[in-house]
Amino acid sequence: MSEAKIACRNLWKLYGSDPAGFLRRNHNNPSIETIRAEGYVPAVRNVSFDVMPGEILVVMGLSGSGKSTLLRCLARLIEPTSGEVMFEGRDILAATEHELIDLRRHKMGMVFQHFALLPHRTVLDNVAFPLQVRGTDRQKRERRAREVIELVGLKGREGYYPRELSGGQQQRVGIARSLAVGPDVWFLDEPFSALDPLIRREMQDEFLRLQKVLNKTIVFITHDFDEAIRVADRIAIMKDGVVEQLGTAEELVTCPATPYVAEFTRNVSHDRLLSVRAVMAPASSRKPDAAAVQAQALIASVARQVLTSERPVDVIDDAGALVGTLTRDGLIDALYGKEQCA
Ligand SMILES: Nc1ncnc2c1ncn2[C@@H]1O[C@H](COP(=O)(O)OP(=O)(O)OP(=O)(O)O)[C@@H](O)[C@H]1O
């Protein structure tokens, strides 16, 4: 198995007068009641997870649940109170200020909701800016800036100023700027939430297209479960600083680990989320029917066929081998009824 790109272990961030001493006095595991009773703010509590190379981990939760603090702790933009953050196997909490700056300049890209473009610089200069800070010469940095501007679909606008661009275009400039240095890891804090719904969807498509080409390791914060479903490999749901559950969207919706996750995912419609594989019954080996459906198809796309078929519908894998069958009852249970938890 390949090594995690980012790993955090027992990560805590409390705000207050002496959070490290408070944690020590409470054996590194105070309850939320004790934390609040002693006047501390629980931003991140005992969080552990791995992000694998090329993975998109989405962090979700209500306002104040600790998402941004967690993300900033991973880049050590905020100093955690205790715990471990490993970046490519290196403990970044032990890194010197110089090493950290180097790491952020060369390995990490960040895009925030308010992307703070420099208003008196053109698109080209905004995108080239991080390279200028890094000391790259003008010719090289402009060549690289033009490359990423083209990548995000803004070719031809290099000479525009931010005020001459729409919100979506400005966000593309922010994305291009964060890509200019060729980071391995991308931290995205609600990158599309300031955009209207249509543009937002367009940007999600664009983002997925880019990710196919770039294959970065990504931690992505959003409030929006639809957005999370579209972009995530796995989703972490936070509440009061704790990760209540971390899993695929399918796992969260079909097997919520806590009442909070169940409530959070209650309105997600199963047909756009669940694959045939997740709801089929296993089948013994035989030649599949000619009208078999694909195991990785979403159940929305096969519902009509299954619901109007007198017999169970065969399910095949990529290679065309029979892997299961899907019945009308199985489909109805998946959509409206029984939990699918193993
Ligand atoms: N500098 C600070 N001092 C004290 N408390 C803070 C500070 N920064 C954040 N907090 C608190 O930590 C908790 C987590 O905040 P955080 O910004 O990480 O939440 P969030 O889930 O990202 O919220 P949002 O979705 O609104 O951005 C909140 O209760 C917040 O008030």
The ligand as an SDF file (V2000), in Angstrom:
LIG
                    3D

 31 33  0  0  0  0  0  0  0  0999 V2000
   -8.8800   32.5880   16.6440 N   0  0  0  0  0  0  0  0  0  0  0  0
   -9.9040   32.0130   17.2870 C   0  0  0  0  0  0  0  0  0  0  0  0
  -10.1130   32.2370   18.5990 N   0  0  0  0  0  0  0  0  0  0  0  0
  -11.1200   31.6500   19.2660 C   0  0  0  0  0  0  0  0  0  0  0  0
  -11.9850   30.7780   18.6980 N   0  0  0  0  0  0  0  0  0  0  0  0
  -11.8190   30.5180   17.3850 C   0  0  0  0  0  0  0  0  0  0  0  0
  -10.7820   31.1140   16.6080 C   0  0  0  0  0  0  0  0  0  0  0  0
  -10.8550   30.6340   15.3400 N   0  0  0  0  0  0  0  0  0  0  0  0
  -11.9100   29.7940   15.3270 C   0  0  0  0  0  0  0  0  0  0  0  0
  -12.4910   29.7140   16.5460 N   0  0  0  0  0  0  0  0  0  0  0  0
  -13.6420   28.8850   16.9080 C   0  0  0  0  0  0  0  0  0  0  0  0
  -13.3410   27.5270   16.5860 O   0  0  0  0  0  0  0  0  0  0  0  0
  -14.5140   26.8640   16.1250 C   0  0  0  0  0  0  0  0  0  0  0  0
  -14.2700   26.2680   14.7520 C   0  0  0  0  0  0  0  0  0  0  0  0
  -14.1200   27.3320   13.7990 O   0  0  0  0  0  0  0  0  0  0  0  0
  -13.8710   27.0590   12.2510 P   0  0  0  0  0  0  0  0  0  0  0  0
  -13.6960   28.3840   11.5900 O   0  0  0  0  0  0  0  0  0  0  0  0
  -12.8000   26.0610   12.0910 O   0  0  0  0  0  0  0  0  0  0  0  0
  -15.2750   26.4230   11.8260 O   0  0  0  0  0  0  0  0  0  0  0  0
  -15.8060   26.1110   10.3700 P   0  0  0  0  0  0  0  0  0  0  0  0
  -16.4530   24.7670   10.4660 O   0  0  0  0  0  0  0  0  0  0  0  0
  -14.7430   26.2720    9.3720 O   0  0  0  0  0  0  0  0  0  0  0  0
  -16.9140   27.2260   10.1860 O   0  0  0  0  0  0  0  0  0  0  0  0
  -17.4140   27.9900    8.8600 P   0  0  0  0  0  0  0  0  0  0  0  0
  -18.1100   26.9500    8.0410 O   0  0  0  0  0  0  0  0  0  0  0  0
  -18.3670   29.0170    9.4010 O   0  0  0  0  0  0  0  0  0  0  0  0
  -16.2130   28.5660    8.1940 O   0  0  0  0  0  0  0  0  0  0  0  0
  -15.6300   27.8890   16.1460 C   0  0  0  0  0  0  0  0  0  0  0  0
  -16.3470   27.7450   17.3640 O   0  0  0  0  0  0  0  0  0  0  0  0
  -14.8980   29.2220   16.1380 C   0  0  0  0  0  0  0  0  0  0  0  0
  -15.6430   30.2210   16.7630 O   0  0  0  0  0  0  0  0  0  0  0  0
  1  2  1  0
  2  3  1  0
  2  7  2  0
  3  4  2  0
  4  5  1  0
  5  6  2  0
  6  7  1  0
  6 10  1  0
  7  8  1  0
  8  9  2  0
  9 10  1  0
 10 11  1  0
 11 12  1  0
 11 30  1  0
 12 13  1  0
 13 14  1  0
 13 28  1  0
 14 15  1  0
 15 16  1  0
 16 17  2  0
 16 18  1  0
 16 19  1  0
 19 20  1  0
 20 21  2  0
 20 22  1  0
 20 23  1  0
 23 24  1  0
 24 25  2  0
 24 26  1  0
 24 27  1  0
 28 29  1  0
 28 30  1  0
 30 31  1  0
M  END
$$$$
